[in-house]
Amino acid sequence: MGASKTEHFTAKQNEMAAIAKAIGHPARVAILEYLVKVNACICGDIVNELPLAQPTVSQHLRELKNAGLIKGNIEGNAICYCIDEKTIEKLQKYFDGIAGKLLKKNSCC
């Protein structure tokens, strides 16, 4: 497999690509939707919400956390997860910028 040459892209482009990759799996989208729905930090309920084994859920949580989409805090013997609103705001600003440019665009493809 060839090199991805990420050094040829801006830090913002690399950051957005990492976030997009993290939400590129339906289980991770389901986790984000669940965390938004409960509007709280969740310690163990996520496994009960998905048709996946606990180790698989943990892997998906790790990917979301590495991308900055969720935060994990240790409480006793468990890690409690919640949405990292700063990263969601970055995504919103990014897509708002794209949408704004498309609205200003006069020509059609």
N, C-alpha and C positions, 0 to 999 in steps of 0.2 A: 504494500500500500504506500502511496506517495505521501509526502509531507503536506500538511495542511497550510503551511506558510502563513500562519496567523500573524506573524510579525509584519506582514504587509498591510495590515488593517489597523484602524484606530483602536484605541482602548475601548471606546464606546461601542464600536462594532463588535469587538470580541466579547464584551460584557453582555450585549444584547443576544449574541449568538449562544452564549453559555446559558442564559436564562431561557431562551427559546428551546434549547436542547433539553433542559430539565423539565419543561412542561410538554415535551414531545411524546409523552406516554400517557395513555388514558388513566392508568392507576394514579399517576401523580396529579392529573387534573382532578380526579375524584377526591384525592386527599385535600387539595387546595379548596375545593368546593365544600367539603365537610368542615374544614377548619373555619371557613367563612360562615357557614350555616350555624355552627354552635357558638361562634363569636366568643371563644374562650380558649385558653390553653388546655390541651388534652394530653393526658398521660398514657392511657392504655386503650382507650375506646376505638382508636383508628383501626386496629386489627379486626375488631368486631364489625366494622362498617364495610370491609372489602372482602371479596371472595379469594383472598390470597393468604398464604402462610405467613406467620409472624416474621421469619427471616426475610422474606420477599418484601414485606411492608417496610421493614427496617432499612433495606437497601434503597427503596424509593424515598424514604424520609431522608436518608443520608444525601441522596442526589439533590433533593429540594433544598436541604440545608446548605450544601456546598455552593449552590447557585444563589444563595441569599434570599430565597423565596419564603423560607420559614426560619424560625428561631427555635432553639431547643435549650431549655433550662433544666438542670438536674434538681429534682425534688425528691429527697429520700432515695429510694432505690429505682426510681423511674425518671425518664426524661419527658418533660412536658413540652409539647409543640404548639406554636401559634404562628400566624401569618406575620411576616416581616413587612410592615406597611411601607417602609422606605423603598424597598425593591419594587413593590407593586406600583408605587408612585412613579418610579423611574420608567417602568413599562408603559404606564399611562401617558406620561409626557412624550415618550418616544413615538407611540402610535398616534397621539394627538398631533404631533409634528408632521407625521406622514399624512394623516388625514387632512390637515390644514393645507399642505402643499398640493394634495390632489384636488381639493376644492378650488384652489386658485388657478389650477391648470385649465387652460381654455380649450386645448385640443383633446381629441379622443383617440384612443388607439384603434 
